[in-house]
Amino acid sequence: MTYCVAIKLKTGMVFLSDTRTNAGIDNISKFKKMFTWTVPGERCITMMTSGNLSITQAVISLLQENIDQPENGLETILSAPSMFRIAELVGDAMQVVQNRYGQGLSQAGESTISSILVGGQRIGGSPRLFHVYSAGNFIEATDETPYFQIGEHKYGKPILDRVLTPDTPLDVSVTAALLSMDSTLRSNLSVGMPLDLAVMETDQFAFSQSRRIEENDENFQRLSDGWSSAIRNAFDQMSHLSV
């Protein structure tokens, strides 16, 4: 399984994904689920994937192949005029891959359900975030719902609901995303380290952070330990209020 979260704010966007893929309790692998593209001063794009790994890998490969072969004259995510059009191109690629492999996978008893989060900003537009589904259709994040999750989302949702608004500072949102991931890591073995984190500031068209967080990362461990301690202390303070 997997867990990915993307947050859209007035000041920028935060993207965080794990790297664990499961095909049974004795078949655990690590695969990158976050992909980024940058045209300096013009656009900055991030995608994160969940679901059938062969489907999502094929979608990302198809999008990259079109970029790498400009002689074909095809519109790509690096030439599309808006983030909305980029989401459409991802949806189109999803349809192509699902039509090519979906029936065979279904006949073999394999699920083809897949999701891709698409976020970023192009010059002349504001940061936008989309959730693309298996059929190629998609929805967009709004001020009422400033974040999307895919994969094992339930464990990390409560803190996001309590903390996030479009006005939340970027650094606070990074902390919220990391604690959301930490809660998921503790409660679900199908989500695992290392993590990939990307942060972009509005109108900068570049990533202010783009890094991998390994299992022995001291900063993440300190954050995790501090959150556990804070929850225990809060519980102790609230326990006398029980009815």
C-alpha positions in Angstrom: 0.0 0.0 0.0 1.1 3.6 0.4 0.4 7.0 1.9 0.7 10.3 0.1 -0.5 13.7 1.2 -0.5 17.0 -0.8 -1.4 20.4 0.7 -2.3 23.6 -1.1 -1.8 26.8 0.7 -1.8 30.5 -0.2 2.0 30.5 0.4 2.8 27.3 -1.5 2.4 23.6 -1.5 3.7 20.6 0.5 4.0 17.0 -0.9 5.0 14.0 1.2 5.0 10.3 0.2 6.3 7.0 1.6 8.0 4.4 -0.5 6.6 1.0 0.6 4.9 -1.4 -1.7 3.3 -4.6 -0.5 2.3 -7.7 -2.3 1.8 -9.8 0.8 3.3 -9.9 4.3 6.4 -11.6 3.0 6.9 -9.5 -0.2 7.7 -5.9 0.8 9.5 -3.6 -1.6 10.4 0.1 -1.9 9.4 2.1 -4.9 9.5 5.9 -5.5 6.0 7.4 -5.6 6.9 11.0 -6.0 7.9 12.6 -9.3 8.9 16.2 -9.9 9.5 18.4 -12.9 10.8 22.0 -13.0 11.2 24.6 -15.7 13.0 27.4 -13.8 11.0 30.6 -13.6 8.1 29.0 -15.6 6.6 26.0 -13.9 7.0 23.5 -11.1 5.1 20.2 -11.0 4.8 17.3 -8.6 2.9 14.0 -8.9 2.4 11.2 -6.4 1.0 7.8 -7.1 -0.9 5.0 -5.3 -2.8 1.9 -6.4 -1.7 -0.7 -9.0 2.1 -0.1 -9.4 2.3 -1.3 -13.0 -0.5 1.1 -14.0 1.0 4.2 -12.3 4.5 3.5 -13.4 3.2 3.2 -17.0 1.4 6.5 -16.7 4.5 8.3 -15.4 6.6 6.7 -18.1 4.2 7.7 -20.8 4.2 11.3 -19.7 8.0 11.3 -19.5 8.4 9.6 -22.9 6.4 12.4 -24.5 8.7 15.0 -22.9 11.8 13.1 -24.0 10.6 12.9 -27.7 9.8 16.5 -28.7 10.1 15.5 -32.3 6.7 13.8 -32.0 5.2 17.3 -31.6 2.9 16.1 -28.7 1.7 18.5 -26.0 3.3 17.6 -22.7 3.1 18.5 -19.1 6.0 20.9 -19.7 4.3 22.7 -22.6 0.7 22.7 -21.5 -0.7 26.2 -20.9 -2.2 25.6 -17.4 -2.2 23.2 -14.5 -5.8 22.3 -15.4 -4.5 21.1 -18.8 -1.7 19.2 -17.1 -4.3 17.4 -15.0 -6.1 16.6 -18.3 -3.0 15.2 -19.8 -2.4 13.0 -16.8 -6.0 11.8 -17.0 -5.6 11.1 -20.7 -2.4 9.0 -20.0 -4.3 7.1 -17.3 -7.1 6.3 -19.8 -4.5 5.0 -22.3 -2.8 2.8 -19.8 -6.0 1.5 -18.3 -7.4 0.7 -21.8 -4.2 -1.1 -22.7 -3.7 -3.3 -19.6 -6.9 -3.0 -17.6 -8.8 -5.9 -19.1 -5.9 -8.3 -18.8 -5.2 -7.4 -15.2 -8.9 -7.7 -14.3 -9.1 -11.2 -15.9 -6.0 -12.2 -13.8 -7.8 -11.1 -10.7 -5.7 -7.9 -10.2 -7.2 -4.6 -9.2 -6.4 -1.7 -11.6 -7.6 1.0 -9.2 -5.0 3.8 -9.3 -4.7 7.4 -8.2 -2.3 10.3 -9.0 -2.1 13.6 -7.1 -1.0 16.4 -9.5 0.1 19.7 -8.0 2.1 22.7 -9.0 2.1 26.1 -10.5 2.7 27.6 -13.9 3.6 31.2 -14.6 0.5 33.4 -14.9 -1.5 31.0 -12.7 -1.9 30.2 -9.1 -0.9 26.9 -7.3 -3.4 24.2 -8.1 -3.9 20.6 -6.8 -5.8 17.8 -8.5 -6.7 14.2 -7.7 -6.8 12.0 -10.8 -8.7 8.8 -10.6 -8.5 5.5 -12.5 -11.0 6.5 -15.2 -8.9 9.7 -16.0 -11.4 12.0 -14.3 -10.3 14.3 -11.6 -11.3 16.8 -8.9 -9.5 20.0 -7.6 -8.6 21.0 -4.1 -10.4 24.1 -2.8 -10.2 26.4 0.2 -12.7 24.2 1.9 -10.6 21.1 1.2 -7.0 22.3 0.9 -5.4 18.9 0.9 -5.7 15.5 -0.7 -4.6 12.1 0.6 -4.2 8.8 -1.3 -3.5 5.3 0.0 -3.8 4.6 3.7 -5.2 8.0 4.6 -7.4 7.4 7.6 -4.7 7.4 10.3 -3.2 10.7 9.2 -6.4 12.6 8.5 -7.4 13.9 12.0 -4.4 16.2 12.5 -4.8 17.7 9.0 -8.4 18.4 9.7 -7.6 20.1 13.0 -4.6 22.2 11.8 -4.8 23.1 8.1 -6.5 26.1 6.4 -5.4 27.9 3.3 -3.7 30.5 5.6 -1.6 28.0 7.5 2.1 28.9 7.2 4.2 26.7 5.0 6.5 25.5 7.7 3.6 24.6 10.0 2.0 22.6 7.1 5.3 20.7 6.6 5.1 19.7 10.3 1.5 18.7 10.0 2.3 16.5 6.9 5.2 14.8 8.7 3.1 14.1 11.8 0.3 12.8 9.6 2.8 10.4 8.1 4.2 9.5 11.5 0.7 8.5 12.7 0.2 6.4 9.6 3.6 4.7 10.0 2.8 3.7 13.6 -0.6 2.3 12.7 -0.2 0.6 9.4 2.7 -1.7 8.4 1.9 -1.3 4.7 3.3 2.2 4.8 7.0 2.6 5.4 10.2 4.6 5.2 12.0 6.2 3.6 9.9 9.3 2.8 10.1 11.8 0.0 9.3 15.5 0.8 8.9 18.4 -1.7 7.9 21.9 -0.8 7.3 24.8 -3.3 6.7 28.4 -2.5 4.0 30.4 -4.5 5.4 32.2 -7.5 8.9 30.8 -7.1 8.5 28.0 -9.7 11.1 25.9 -7.9 11.3 23.6 -4.9 12.5 25.2 -1.6 12.8 21.7 -0.3 13.2 18.4 -2.1 14.7 15.6 -0.1 14.5 12.0 1.1 14.0 11.3 4.7 15.7 8.0 5.7 14.7 5.7 8.5 17.5 6.9 10.7 16.8 10.7 10.2 17.4 12.3 13.5 15.1 15.3 12.9 12.1 13.1 11.9 12.7 10.8 14.9 12.8 13.8 17.2 9.6 15.1 15.8 8.0 11.6 16.2 9.1 11.2 19.8 8.0 14.8 20.6 4.5 14.1 19.1 4.1 10.9 21.1 5.1 12.7 24.3 2.7 15.5 23.6 -0.2 13.1 23.0 0.5 11.2 26.2 0.7 14.5 28.2 -2.5 15.7 26.6 -4.2 12.4 27.5 -3.1 12.7 31.1 -4.5 16.2 31.3 -7.8 15.2 29.8 -8.3 11.9 31.7 -9.8 13.5 34.8 -12.5 15.0 32.6 -13.9 11.6 31.7 -17.7 11.2 32.3 
